[in-house]
Amino acid sequence: MKIVVIGGSGLVGSKLVSLLRTRGHQVVAASPDTGVNTLTGEGLAAALAGSQVVVDVANSPSTEEPFASRLPLSNRSPRTMLPLLWLIWPSDGR
């Protein structure tokens, strides 16, 4: 099974990726380090192509300054991914 782990190079994500691979899954560790940016959508379509499962363990931005001014961007990630997920999975739910 192809599983995409958003945040797959982080502390939690890298452990999850390792665990899933030892269980025989094809895993894509999607993160800015691997060319996938869920805020801009860069590399996202390619990472999600052919996947059956998407797990999001990405870190959220800090609420401390100077990061607080970037919080609206954190809301863009789901809006970037949902249209792509709609295109990838068949409409009959398979």
Buried (B, 14 or more C-beta within 10 A) or exposed (E): EBBBBBBBBBEBBBEBBEEBEEEEBEBBBBBBEEEBBBBEBBBBBEBBEEBEEBBBBBEEBEEEEEEEEEEEEBEEBEEBBEEBEEEBEEEEEE
